[in-house]
Amino acid sequence: MKKAIQNVCLLVILISATQSIKKGYGVGDIAIDFKLKNIDGKMVSLSDYKSAKGFIVIFDCNSCPVSKLYNTRIIALNKKYLSLGFPVVAINSNDEQQSPDDSYAEMVSEANKKKYDFAYLHDQSQEVAQTYGATNTPHVFVLSKNGLSLKVAYIGAIDDNSRDGSKAEKKYVENAVDALLNGNQVPVTKTKAIGCGIKWKDA
Amino acid sequence: MNRFALSVFLYLSAITIGFSQNPRVVKISEIESLIVTKSDKIQVINFWATWCAPCVKEMPILEKANLENGNIKVTLVSLDLDIDPSPEKVFKFVERKKITSRVLILDEHDPNSWIDKIDNQWSGALPATLLVNTKTGNRKFIERELREGELDDLIKQLN
């Protein structure tokens, strides 16, 4: 009987372990590179950014009202950190059947309208979002580059105030990137925020 | 008239007209208390916003269940104030859609500080639905749009 209980416990642990693997990256994991189509029609990989020290990867979209509130903050992040070696790379993983406003054509038009000066990539197969474990938009993964490997240093929200960036008390992404640039430990490595769920393809 | 005065006016007019369900603006502690306070009914707590299309789409499932299933109590927790300074849109939505379930409007800042208090599986994406049998403490958490028939199955599992 005891043995049986032990086995059940072991099984439960194993099942929860596999489930957590499915959920994408945790802080400290090594992230994969990808090759996705940018709004200018060219394919982009993180390895193309030869001099980058890391990346601010943002799963984002056109249609989500929370994303819309963060547009100018994302443009400002790239402005501030591109020259310091941490460019913004935005990825739209929404399925265009579920969310027609997030089609590739709409992405191009949105990026032009808002004058995005960073990559805005189309994750049509949704594989990158699944591998990273992105759940909502905007959802940030700060990666730090060590040699050829990309280590996940921060996962979560841009700051603690979606409604009004000027009232944000905790600028999570800026704090994480500043820490990496100064060789310090990232103060807060994981946060959550209210956002639009990524619009997955029908199974 | 400024925005605040306008919302107060709308709110008061809603009371005067006599809606049975005037959405109240609440703090997270009220939602936490719903989850733990012993009740004969299974608490179905849905997190939504007027701007969230899949939330609006699934709402009839929750409304129907609340009317037809005497064993449950549905609470629709609006997160509109996370991005909007005024609850006006929620008031109008509830009026237009003739929502009969209880609607609460959550007013909190820094979602990272309270999302785990609802459920630590929750990423913060909307819609999300928590079902709790407050007597046994058993719970189910769904972070996506509910499918037709799914709610009944989940309720059965908690009975």
HADDOCK unambig.tbl for C-alpha pairs under 7 A between the chains (distance, minus, plus):
assign (segid A and resid 65 and name CA) (segid B and resid 51 and name CA) 6.95 0.50 0.50
assign (segid A and resid 66 and name CA) (segid B and resid 83 and name CA) 6.89 0.50 0.50
assign (segid A and resid 135 and name CA) (segid B and resid 123 and name CA) 6.76 0.50 0.50
assign (segid A and resid 135 and name CA) (segid B and resid 125 and name CA) 6.78 0.50 0.50
assign (segid A and resid 136 and name CA) (segid B and resid 125 and name CA) 5.35 0.50 0.50
assign (segid A and resid 160 and name CA) (segid B and resid 110 and name CA) 4.64 0.50 0.50
assign (segid A and resid 160 and name CA) (segid B and resid 111 and name CA) 6.89 0.50 0.50
assign (segid A and resid 161 and name CA) (segid B and resid 109 and name CA) 6.71 0.50 0.50
assign (segid A and resid 161 and name CA) (segid B and resid 110 and name CA) 6.15 0.50 0.50
assign (segid A and resid 162 and name CA) (segid B and resid 82 and name CA) 6.52 0.50 0.50
assign (segid A and resid 162 and name CA) (segid B and resid 83 and name CA) 5.77 0.50 0.50
assign (segid A and resid 163 and name CA) (segid B and resid 82 and name CA) 6.03 0.50 0.50
assign (segid A and resid 163 and name CA) (segid B and resid 83 and name CA) 4.07 0.50 0.50
assign (segid A and resid 163 and name CA) (segid B and resid 84 and name CA) 6.23 0.50 0.50
assign (segid A and resid 191 and name CA) (segid B and resid 112 and name CA) 5.52 0.50 0.50
assign (segid A and resid 192 and name CA) (segid B and resid 111 and name CA) 6.64 0.50 0.50
assign (segid A and resid 192 and name CA) (segid B and resid 112 and name CA) 4.66 0.50 0.50
assign (segid A and resid 192 and name CA) (segid B and resid 123 and name CA) 6.01 0.50 0.50
assign (segid A and resid 192 and name CA) (segid B and resid 124 and name CA) 6.03 0.50 0.50
assign (segid A and resid 193 and name CA) (segid B and resid 111 and name CA) 5.29 0.50 0.50
assign (segid A and resid 193 and name CA) (segid B and resid 112 and name CA) 5.73 0.50 0.50
assign (segid A and resid 193 and name CA) (segid B and resid 124 and name CA) 5.17 0.50 0.50
assign (segid A and resid 194 and name CA) (segid B and resid 111 and name CA) 6.57 0.50 0.50
assign (segid A and resid 194 and name CA) (segid B and resid 124 and name CA) 4.35 0.50 0.50
assign (segid A and resid 194 and name CA) (segid B and resid 125 and name CA) 5.61 0.50 0.50
assign (segid A and resid 195 and name CA) (segid B and resid 124 and name CA) 6.02 0.50 0.50
assign (segid A and resid 195 and name CA) (segid B and resid 125 and name CA) 4.75 0.50 0.50
assign (segid A and resid 195 and name CA) (segid B and resid 126 and name CA) 6.28 0.50 0.50
assign (segid A and resid 196 and name CA) (segid B and resid 125 and name CA) 5.18 0.50 0.50
assign (segid A and resid 196 and name CA) (segid B and resid 126 and name CA) 5.44 0.50 0.50
assign (segid A and resid 197 and name CA) (segid B and resid 125 and name CA) 4.58 0.50 0.50
assign (segid A and resid 197 and name CA) (segid B and resid 126 and name CA) 5.61 0.50 0.50
